[in-house]
Amino acid sequence: MLEPDAVQAALLAAAGEVQALMNHLGLAARSAPATKLAFEDDVRTSLRKALQFGRVELVTVESSLAATGALAEPTDVVVAAKSKVPQLAIEVQWHPRGEDHSGFANAAMADVVKMAVARTKGVVEQAGVLVAAPARFWRWLPGYSEDRVGYELLGPEEGTPATLKSDFLANSTWDYMFQSGMDHEVPDRLWSSVLGSANLRSPWADMELRLLEVKGLGSARAVR
């Protein structure tokens, strides 16, 4: 496993690189209309480079953690280890421009469950989900979470992890997740904590990046 300080430093380095790109595009916009790009690929690439810095083990993007099931779907950033089990796997979710907060939250929740399953199955030593969203999403999330079980895993407070029993996934609200191939057996409890955060600012984009550490507690159990 990587030290939390090393992961936090990589997040800040990646955010700084993407911020520089945003600044450059902002300057270009003064003389010509700028293309409003989605930066998810840039964050992923920058995070890979930051984690690779000074490291012998290979850091890859879009790598599978298993041969079948949801874990066979490419994971955004994977830090290899000398053993067969990677040290770290991170999924990246960048909020699209627009107001579909619930759709974005569902996509991020699928990543949280996927990473918790990966930890429980022992296919990775440490797992995280990088959620990049505008301030309006982070203001919306607490109220949305009050009436809907599960979404609190996306918004744990600094120093206060969020955890709850995974049986909430039996609700039909989460059908989309299992229809997409998610394992029907998940850890007894899901756990998330803020590992690091960073802000990106420009005249046409205002994003807060929160890197959540994710793991499953207890043995796997069928929720479907």
N, C-alpha and C positions, 0 to 999 in steps of 0.2 A: 504493500500500500504506500501511496505517496503521502508525505507530510502535508497537513492542511495549509501550512504557510507556502509550500511550493505550489499547490493548486491555486491558492489565492493570488500569488504573484503572477502565475500564468494568465489568470483571468484579467488582471489589471493590465498586463502587457498586451493581451489581445484587444481589450477595450481601447487602449491607447492607439493601437494601429488602425482600428476601424474609425476611431475619432479623427485621426489624421486624414483618412480618406474622405470622410464627411466634410471636413474643413476644406479640402481641396475642391470638392464638388461645389461647396458653397461659394468659393471664390470664382469658379468657372461660371456659376449662375449669374454673376453680376454682368457678364457680357453676352450670355446666351442662356436660353431656357435649359435647366438641368434635368436630366432624366432622373426620376424618382425611383431609385433602385431598391430592391430588397437586399438587405445586408446579411441574411442568414448564412449564405455561402462564405462571405468575408469573415464573419465571426468564427465559423468552423475552421477555415484555413488558418486564421491568425491564432486561434487557440491551439491548433496542432503544432504550429511553429514554436509557440511559446513553451509548450510542454516538451518539445523535442530539444530545446536549447540546453546544452550541457549534459544530455542524456545519451547513453549508449543504446538503450533499448529503443526499438522503432516505435514511432507514434504515427498512426494511420487515420485516415478518414474513410467513412463508408465501409466499415469492416463488420462482418458477421461474428456473433459470439457463439453460435451453435449451428448445427446443420439443418435443424427442422424447427417449426413453430415460429412464434413471434421473435425469438432470439436469432433466427436466421435472417431477419430483415436487417439491412445495414444499420449499424450504430454510428453516429456522427464522428466521434473521436474516441480512439482506443489506444491506450498506452500499454505496449507489450511488456512482458517480464522475461526473466531468464527461464522460468518455468512455463508450462503451457497455458497457465491461467493469467490473463492480462491483469496488470496492476489497477487500471482505471478505465472506466467507460463512461462517456458523457453523451447524452442526447441534447440537441439544441432546438429550441422552439422560439422563432422570431415572430412577433405579432404582426400580421399583415395590416396594411393601412385600411381603416374602416372601423366599424363598431361591433363586429361579431365577436364580442368578448366570450360568450358562452361556447361558441365553436372552438375558439382558440384554447380556452380552459380545458375542454374535452380532449383536445389533441395533446396538451401538456400532461393531463392526467393519465392518458394512455402510456406516455413515456415514463411517468412515475411508477406505474404498475409494472411495466416491462423491466425497468431497472431493479425493482424490488425482487422480481422473479429471478433475474440474473444473479443477484446476490444470494438468494436462497438456494439456487441450483449450483452455486459454487463455480460459475463460469467466469466470474470477475471478482477481484478482491475488494474493489471500491467502485461505487456507481454514483452518478449525478445527473441532474437535469438542469440545463442552463435555460432559464426563462427570460426572454428579452421582450419587454412590453412597455408601452407608454404609461405615463403617470395616471392617465384616466382609467387604465385597466387595473392598476394596483389600488386605486380608490374604489373601484367597483367591486373588486373581489371579496372584501370582508362582508359586505351586505349580502352578496350572492351566496356566500358560504354559510351564513346564519341559518338559511332555510333548506340547505341542500348538503347532505352528508358527503364527505369525501374531499371537497374542494379546499378544505382547510390545509390539506397537505401541500398545496401550492403557495400558501401564505404564512408559513411559520414565522414567528418573530425572532429577531436576532437573539441567540442564546437560549431560546425556548423551543425545542423541537415539537413537532406535531406528530401524533400517533393515534391510530384508531384501528379497530378490528376490521378485517377485510370482508366480513360478511355483507357489508353495504353493497358490494359489487353484484350481489344476487338480484338487486333491483333492476327493472327493465330499462332504467335510465342508461345503464352501462352496456346495453346489448351491442352497440356499435363496436365496442372494444373487442368483444369475443367473436363477433362476426368477422372481424378483420384478422382473426387468427391468434388472439391472445390465449395463453395457456389457461385451462379451466381450473388448474390448481395454483393457488397463490399463497404467499405466507399468511399465517394466522393474523398478524398485525403488519400494517404498513407504517413506515417511519420516515420523516423528512426533517432536515435542519438546514439553515442558511450557512453555507460554507464560505460565501464571499459575495460581494456586490460591487457594481460599478455603474456610472452614469455616462450616457452619450448625449451630447447637446449640439444642435445645429438649428438654423432658421426654419428648417422644414422637417425635422425629426427630433424627438425628445424621448429617449428610451432609458429605462432602468434595467440593468442586467442583474438577475439574482441566480446564483449557482446553488442549487439545492443538493445536499448529499441525501441519498435515498438508500434505504435498506429494508429488508423484511425481518420480522421478529417471529420466532416460533417456527414450527414445521409447516410444510405446505399442506393445504387442504382444499378440497373442491368447493367452489362457490357456484358452480353451474352443473 
